[in-house]
Amino acid sequence: MLMLILNVVYVLVAIAMIALILLQRGAGAAAGSGFGAGASGTVFGARGASNFLSKSTKWLAVVFFGISLFMAWYASHSARPVAQQSLGLMGEPVAPVQGAPAPGEMPVPPQAPAATEVPAAEPVAPPVDLTPVDAGTVPAPQPEAAPPAQ
């Protein structure tokens, strides 16, 4: 319960820091005045180096880092030994499967059964003539060409 509350406060502090940092005017905005631009203000502006936004950002950063350090310390000191932790399915011992390879070895692929018969090739049908014909005529069968005599 403590860690849940700290996590919620941690996220809210981070969001508040982001918002405050983005609201502040950069130090470089008045930097030109320090190099002879005609104004007598300092680099941090006429009001000085710290105002409400910068002071609140500082304290939010202190809280942010404090929560970070406490959560890290709490996580490292409250950890139970691995033997006492419930790891679910990962922690249960599993009996090895018969014929399974040892850890770190590649499994042997199963051998395909040897074929005793080679299937016969299917007969190939003769090519069909697909040229268009007139509706009233029937094409005459064409004789096969005889080999040239020698």
Sine and cosine of phi, psi and omega as CSV:
sin_phi,cos_phi,sin_psi,cos_psi,sin_omega,cos_omega
0.00,0.00,-0.61,0.79,0.02,-1.00
-0.89,0.45,-0.68,0.74,-0.02,-1.00
-0.93,0.38,-0.56,0.83,0.04,-1.00
-0.91,0.42,-0.70,0.71,0.02,-1.00
-0.90,0.43,-0.69,0.73,0.02,-1.00
-0.89,0.45,-0.61,0.79,0.03,-1.00
-0.90,0.43,-0.65,0.76,0.02,-1.00
-0.91,0.41,-0.71,0.71,0.03,-1.00
-0.89,0.45,-0.63,0.78,0.00,-1.00
-0.86,0.51,-0.72,0.69,0.00,-1.00
-0.93,0.37,-0.65,0.76,0.01,-1.00
-0.91,0.42,-0.63,0.77,0.04,-1.00
-0.91,0.41,-0.64,0.76,0.01,-1.00
-0.90,0.44,-0.67,0.74,0.02,-1.00
-0.91,0.41,-0.66,0.76,0.03,-1.00
-0.90,0.43,-0.63,0.77,0.04,-1.00
-0.89,0.45,-0.69,0.73,0.01,-1.00
-0.87,0.49,-0.71,0.70,-0.01,-1.00
-0.89,0.46,-0.71,0.71,-0.02,-1.00
-0.92,0.39,-0.59,0.81,0.02,-1.00
-0.93,0.38,-0.62,0.78,0.01,-1.00
-0.95,0.30,-0.42,0.91,0.02,-1.00
-0.97,0.22,-0.39,0.92,-0.09,-1.00
-0.97,0.25,0.53,-0.85,0.08,-1.00
-0.99,0.14,0.68,-0.73,-0.03,-1.00
-0.92,0.40,0.43,-0.90,0.02,-1.00
-0.94,0.35,-0.42,0.91,-0.01,-1.00
-0.97,0.23,-0.13,0.99,-0.02,-1.00
-0.93,0.38,-0.55,0.83,0.00,-1.00
-0.95,-0.31,0.20,0.98,-0.06,-1.00
-0.92,0.38,-0.47,0.88,0.00,-1.00
-0.92,0.40,-0.45,0.89,-0.01,-1.00
-0.94,0.35,-0.43,0.90,0.00,-1.00
-0.98,0.21,-0.18,0.98,-0.06,-1.00
-0.91,-0.41,0.56,0.83,0.13,-0.99
1.00,-0.03,0.45,0.89,0.02,-1.00
-0.99,0.12,0.01,1.00,0.09,-1.00
0.97,-0.24,-0.15,0.99,0.00,-1.00
-0.98,-0.22,0.43,-0.90,-0.03,-1.00
-0.98,-0.20,0.15,0.99,0.00,-1.00
-0.95,0.32,0.35,-0.94,0.04,-1.00
-0.99,0.14,0.02,-1.00,0.01,-1.00
-0.90,0.43,-0.55,0.84,-0.04,-1.00
-1.00,0.03,0.08,1.00,0.01,-1.00
0.99,-0.17,0.10,-0.99,-0.07,-1.00
-0.97,0.25,-0.39,0.92,-0.08,-1.00
-0.99,0.12,-0.14,0.99,0.00,-1.00
0.96,-0.27,-0.04,-1.00,-0.12,-0.99
-0.99,0.15,-0.33,0.95,-0.07,-1.00
-0.77,-0.63,0.75,-0.67,0.12,-0.99
-0.76,-0.66,-0.18,-0.98,-0.06,-1.00
-0.88,0.47,-0.68,0.73,-0.04,-1.00
-0.90,0.43,-0.69,0.73,-0.03,-1.00
-0.95,0.32,-0.59,0.81,0.04,-1.00
-0.93,0.37,-0.67,0.74,0.02,-1.00
-0.93,0.37,-0.57,0.82,0.08,-1.00
-0.90,0.44,-0.63,0.77,0.02,-1.00
-0.88,0.48,-0.73,0.69,-0.04,-1.00
-0.95,0.33,-0.55,0.83,0.10,-1.00
-0.91,0.41,-0.61,0.79,0.04,-1.00
-0.91,0.41,-0.62,0.78,0.05,-1.00
-0.89,0.46,-0.70,0.71,0.02,-1.00
-0.90,0.44,-0.67,0.74,0.00,-1.00
-0.86,0.51,-0.76,0.65,-0.01,-1.00
-0.94,0.34,-0.55,0.83,0.06,-1.00
-0.90,0.44,-0.70,0.71,0.04,-1.00
-0.90,0.44,-0.64,0.77,0.01,-1.00
-0.87,0.49,-0.74,0.68,-0.01,-1.00
-0.91,0.41,-0.65,0.76,0.00,-1.00
-0.91,0.42,-0.67,0.74,0.00,-1.00
-0.91,0.41,-0.60,0.80,0.05,-1.00
-0.92,0.40,-0.69,0.73,0.04,-1.00
-0.90,0.44,-0.69,0.73,-0.02,-1.00
-0.90,0.44,-0.65,0.76,0.00,-1.00
-0.92,0.39,-0.58,0.81,-0.03,-1.00
-0.98,0.19,-0.47,0.88,-0.03,-1.00
-1.00,-0.07,-0.27,0.96,-0.02,-1.00
-0.98,-0.20,0.08,1.00,-0.02,-1.00
-0.96,0.28,0.74,-0.68,0.07,-1.00
-1.00,0.06,0.35,-0.94,0.07,-1.00
-0.88,0.47,0.43,-0.90,-0.06,-1.00
-0.89,0.45,-0.53,0.85,-0.02,-1.00
-0.91,0.41,-0.46,0.89,-0.03,-1.00
-1.00,-0.03,-0.26,0.97,-0.03,-1.00
-0.97,0.23,0.56,-0.83,0.09,-1.00
-1.00,0.01,0.94,-0.34,-0.04,-1.00
-1.00,-0.09,0.07,1.00,0.00,-1.00
0.95,0.31,-0.69,-0.72,-0.03,-1.00
-0.93,0.36,-0.45,0.89,-0.03,-1.00
-0.94,0.35,-0.44,0.90,-0.08,-1.00
-1.00,-0.01,-0.17,0.99,-0.05,-1.00
-0.99,0.12,0.71,-0.70,0.03,-1.00
-0.95,0.33,0.59,-0.80,-0.03,-1.00
-0.88,-0.47,0.74,-0.68,0.05,-1.00
-0.95,0.32,0.68,-0.73,-0.01,-1.00
-0.92,0.40,0.58,-0.82,0.02,-1.00
-0.98,0.20,0.65,-0.76,0.00,-1.00
-0.89,0.46,0.80,-0.60,0.03,-1.00
1.00,0.09,0.05,1.00,0.00,-1.00
-0.98,0.20,0.53,-0.85,0.02,-1.00
-0.94,0.34,0.41,-0.91,0.06,-1.00
-0.93,0.37,0.40,-0.92,0.02,-1.00
-0.84,0.54,0.74,-0.67,-0.01,-1.00
1.00,-0.03,-0.09,1.00,0.01,-1.00
-0.97,-0.22,0.48,-0.88,0.03,-1.00
-0.99,0.16,0.67,-0.74,0.07,-1.00
-0.94,0.33,0.55,-0.84,0.02,-1.00
-0.99,0.11,0.80,-0.60,-0.01,-1.00
-0.93,0.37,0.57,-0.82,0.00,-1.00
-0.93,0.36,0.60,-0.80,0.00,-1.00
-0.99,0.13,0.67,-0.74,0.05,-1.00
-0.96,0.28,0.60,-0.80,0.03,-1.00
-0.91,0.42,0.61,-0.79,-0.02,-1.00
-0.94,0.34,0.69,-0.73,0.01,-1.00
-0.99,0.15,0.79,-0.61,0.01,-1.00
-1.00,0.02,-0.48,0.88,0.01,-1.00
-0.84,-0.54,0.59,-0.81,0.11,-0.99
-0.99,-0.14,0.83,-0.56,-0.02,-1.00
-0.90,0.44,0.60,-0.80,-0.01,-1.00
-0.95,0.32,0.53,-0.85,0.01,-1.00
-0.96,0.27,0.63,-0.77,0.02,-1.00
-0.97,0.24,0.58,-0.82,0.01,-1.00
-0.92,0.39,0.56,-0.83,-0.02,-1.00
-0.99,-0.12,0.76,-0.65,0.01,-1.00
-0.96,0.26,0.53,-0.85,0.02,-1.00
-0.93,0.37,0.44,-0.90,-0.02,-1.00
-0.91,0.40,0.54,-0.84,-0.02,-1.00
-0.97,-0.25,0.67,-0.74,0.02,-1.00
-0.99,0.14,0.87,-0.50,-0.07,-1.00
-0.93,-0.36,0.43,0.90,0.02,-1.00
-0.97,0.26,0.60,-0.80,-0.01,-1.00
-0.94,0.35,0.56,-0.83,0.01,-1.00
-0.84,-0.55,0.36,-0.93,0.08,-1.00
-0.94,0.33,0.46,-0.89,-0.06,-1.00
-0.92,0.39,-0.49,0.87,-0.07,-1.00
-1.00,-0.05,-0.18,0.98,-0.07,-1.00
-0.92,-0.38,0.48,-0.88,0.08,-1.00
-0.92,-0.39,0.79,-0.62,-0.03,-1.00
-0.93,0.38,0.63,-0.78,0.03,-1.00
-0.98,0.18,0.58,-0.82,0.05,-1.00
-0.91,0.41,0.63,-0.78,-0.02,-1.00
-0.99,-0.12,0.73,-0.68,0.01,-1.00
-0.95,0.30,0.48,-0.88,0.05,-1.00
-0.95,0.32,0.60,-0.80,-0.03,-1.00
-0.96,0.27,0.74,-0.67,0.03,-1.00
-0.99,0.16,0.55,-0.83,0.02,-1.00
-0.92,0.40,0.57,-0.82,0.00,-1.00
-0.90,0.44,0.63,-0.78,-0.01,-1.00
-0.98,0.20,0.53,-0.85,-0.01,-1.00
-0.87,-0.49,0.00,0.00,0.00,0.00
